[in-house]
């Protein structure tokens, strides 16, 4: 009981659950756990899959863009510096 009370006393300023709920914000870890499952587990833990840290991170970066519906915006930002105005030859 002492540990629980000490925890609440030490972390009480971060526990504004009623306010978060009123704003429609998630207060549990379910969203994070579901994201980890869909982002990482389904893609990276396939049978026989082997990843190096760098290449695995690239796959996760791209997958996170797709799953968060930010792919098109990211592609536009990535390709913008490489676009050049093309004129038709006479």
HELIX and SHEET records of a PDB file:
HELIX    1   1 UNK A    2  UNK A   11  1                                  10    
HELIX    2   2 UNK A   12  UNK A   14  5                                   3    
HELIX    3   3 UNK A   17  UNK A   22  1                                   6    
HELIX    4   4 UNK A   30  UNK A   36  1                                   7    
HELIX    5   5 UNK A   37  UNK A   41  3                                   5    
HELIX    6   6 UNK A   42  UNK A   44  1                                   3    
HELIX    7   7 UNK A   53  UNK A   67  1                                  15    
HELIX    8   8 UNK A   71  UNK A   80  1                                  10    
END                                                                             
